[in-house]
Every structure is written in structure tokens, then in C-alpha cells.
Amino acid sequence: MERQKIEWKREWKDEFLKEIASFANTDGGVLKIGIDDDGNSIGVKDPKDVMKKISDTVANKMALYPNIDIDESTGIITVVVERSNMPVDLNGKFYIRSGNAVHEAKGREYDRIVSKRLNISWLDQPVFGMDESVLDPHAIDYFRRKATEVGILGRDSIVVPVPDLLTKLGLMMDGSITRAGALLFHPKPEDLMVGSFTKMGMFVDSEIVVQDIIGGPLVCRFDRLLDTLSAKYLSKLITYDGWTRIENDPFPMASLRECIVNALIHNDYSSFNPVQIRVWPEGMMISDSGGIPEGWTEEDLLSTHRSVPVNPKIAYTFFLMGFIENWGRGMERILKGYENHPGKNVVIRADRSSFQVTMDAVITLNDIRDQIFTQRSNDMPCVEMRIIAYSDVPGGKSTVEIASELGLLSTSYVTRTYLRPMVEAGLLEYTVPGKPTSRNQRYRTTGKGRQSYLFKGDADRKSIPICDLVRR
């Protein structure tokens, strides 16, 4: 059958040079001449003359020298084309294969082929007319501060004029910023390059319940992503060592950090596909379109290997800031974070054009629900229990006093997350009724609150929906 790497033709025509060029630009292939569309052998008239014509035309037009052979018993000519290390053009156009179809490369496909022809990546190409004046000075300062702290480069190499710094980083060419430089330091690279933002979403029962688009300079985005995840997407399990509050992360933070920074560095930004972070109650998936090097397998990725970054200039910049080691140990670090969590897994799926890491949550919402509704000893109360116990005095306690007792700085957070819901539930009451925002307002434990120190048991625990325990 005709397919990705096999093509049949009844007779030779010069227009079939497109097929040969497409084989060379894709994964190689075989062109058989003298076979009809139904797969019947009909042979070629004067096959030796046709073979010479094919050989001369292919060499003159495309500088290719495929293996051409004749089956003298059938008169069928077989042209075997190897995948070319350099892009092959036909009359200034590039052709590629998709299945058994041939089409001219345009847009992003054309950019990638030309980049390879010029031995320069898509991100390394300059944005002509764009100089350092359009970059975000705060992003430049952030890089300088982080790089100075790490100390791989001397301070004299970092505290230099911006054009000199960008030139040292390989992010400026002929006075213009490269795409990589704009991605790293432009205030809104997503306005210049489609898909250069990061997409984040929370899913519950296959429905998206919250999402964010995180843009801005790539050098600052890692911190923004972690902050947004922590504030809106990750539910932490609160435990206590005596009266000391301990927040337990739902994912091993070393593994999470490594996954995010790897996705930002290795994404194929020329694909115009953003890095995506999907979160659900039991896990998280981080995916990018960078893929793995040609010829690698998932087994190669998980074994000891050298570092082969998809975007070397971006990887070097992050290396100078101390975000990566540049030794090819990223997967090892991700897996190591799960060594102390038996039964929890990391699944990695990768090919030449995609990379996906799925991580199990080591603490789920079910764990949090069980923690809240499990009978507790007096020396290890949950947050609400501590508030009830602390506020169980005739004059009540102020918001500032309660926040201080919990070890929290934000009184608005304490009011919104704990006090107001507890008043609505009848566990606390206002000492100044009717004026919730009064400067003299205090919160006092009610009789219902005192009775809630202990829950009746498993039936009560399971009657509360998980969604009611997710704090917004």
C-alpha cells in the first residue's frame, strides 16, 4: 500500500521531483515507478533511459543522489531516498510529507526548515528593528540579581550595559534582539509570539473551574507560576506540632519545581503552543511541545544522559540564574521527590514533538477532608478548633489577635477564610452585632461552637462534599 514512506507511479514525470524532495525533508522513503494505482506491476518503457533521466534531474535540481535500481524482470524502477541532514529545496520551495500526501511547507513549517538550512534556530533569529529599549528593566534587574547571587559569571560580566549583557548571552544579533531575548526579557512576549504564555487550569470531574493565562518575561515567570499555583490551585494539608502550624504540600516541591522549569526551558515556542499546567484533585499534568532529541526513547530520557536543551540560549540564561544544573539530571530529580511516597507515581510520555509529565498528588482533598473531620486531641487542633478555643472568652478576640495566634499576617485573609464563614455557621458570634466592620468588633465562641470540638464520627465526615472544603 502507498503510505508515509512508499509512493507508486505509473511513469516518470518531472513533477514527481516533489515526492523525492518531500521524502528527503521528512523521514525518507521509496518511490516505485511502473506500478499503477491498484498496485499492479506494469513496468516502464526503456527503464535504463528513464533511470538516467531521474538520476541526472535529481542531482541537477536538488543535489541529491538517491539509490536508484531497476528490476529487469518487471521493468520497475525503485528510487530510495534517505532523510537529508539539510533541508532540500526544489526551485526555491520546500516540500514535506504528511501521511501519503505531499504539500509545500509554509508558515511555521517553512520557518523551521529555513532555520535548519541556515543553521540557526527559530528563537535565535533576530527581530529586526527591536533593540534593548523595548525590554523590561525589572526583568533585566531580576536576572542580574539572581545571576550575581549564583556567581557563575563574575559581577563585572553582569553589571554591564544591556546591549553588552545581551550579546554575552547570545540574545542580540546585528543590533537587534533575538526572539529568545524578547521571550526572556520583553514585558509582553505573548504580544510578539503566539503561544509564548503559560496556560493553567483546575479541573473537577472533567469540568474546568478556574483558569489563568500567565505571561510576561520568561525569566520572571517561574516565580509567578509557583505563586499562582500556591495561592489558587493547591490545597495544603494543615497539621500541628503542638501549637505550631505546619503546611504540607500536595506535591513534592522539588519535583514540581523541576517539572515547571523544564517545561519553560524546553518548550518549542516556534510551534505556537503554550506550556500547559492541568490540576485536578488527585494530580497534575505539565506538558510542552519540546519533545526529546531525535533518536531518543523514553528509556534514554530516564537513564543517565547528557543535557540536550531544545532552546540552548534560554537554558543557559536559566543556568546562570541557578534554576537548572545543565547536567541532564532533571528527570532524576523529578522521580527522586517521590521516593518517600509509596503508591504515588510519576508518568512521563515523550516523543519528538511533545513532552508530558503526570504527577500523583501525595496529599489529596480526601486526605484534607479526613484530617478536618477526624477526632483530635486537645494538643493538635485544626485551625477552626483553635479559633473556637482561643475565642471562648467573655470579651471575645479581635481579628488581629486571632491572626497573631494562628501565625498569619493578613487579617483580611483570616476574616475571609475563617471568621466570616464561622460566624455564618453559628460557631462564632459578633460582640458588636449588626456592625461587622466596627473597629471594636470581636469574635466570641457560641454554644454551638463549643459543641463542635468533637465530631460524631465517620457518618458526619462523609456527609460533607469535598468542594465545600476547597478554600477560594
Secondary structure, DSSP 8 states (H G I E B T S, - for coil): --BTTEEEESS--GGGHHHHHHHHHTT-EEEEESB-TTS-B---SSHHHHHHHHHHHHHHHH----EEEEETTTTEEEEEE---SS--EETTEEEEEETTEEEE--HHHHHHHHHHHTT--STTSB-TT--GGGS-HHHHHHHHHHHHHH-SS-HHHHSS-HHHHHHHTT-EETTEEBHHHHHHH-S-HHHHSTT-SEEEEEEETTEEEEEEEE-S-HHHHHHHHHHHIIIII---EEEEETTEEEEE-SS-HHHHHHHHHHHHHH--GGGT--EEEEEETTEEEEEES----TT--HHHHHSS-----SSHHHHHHHHHTTS--SSS-HHHHHHHTTTT-TT--EEEEE-SS-EEEEEE-SS-HHHHHHHHTS---TTS--HHHHHHHHT-STT-B-HHHHHHHHT-S-HHHHIIIIIHHHHHTTSEEESSTT-TT-TT--EEE-HHHHHTTS---HHHHHTS-GGGG---
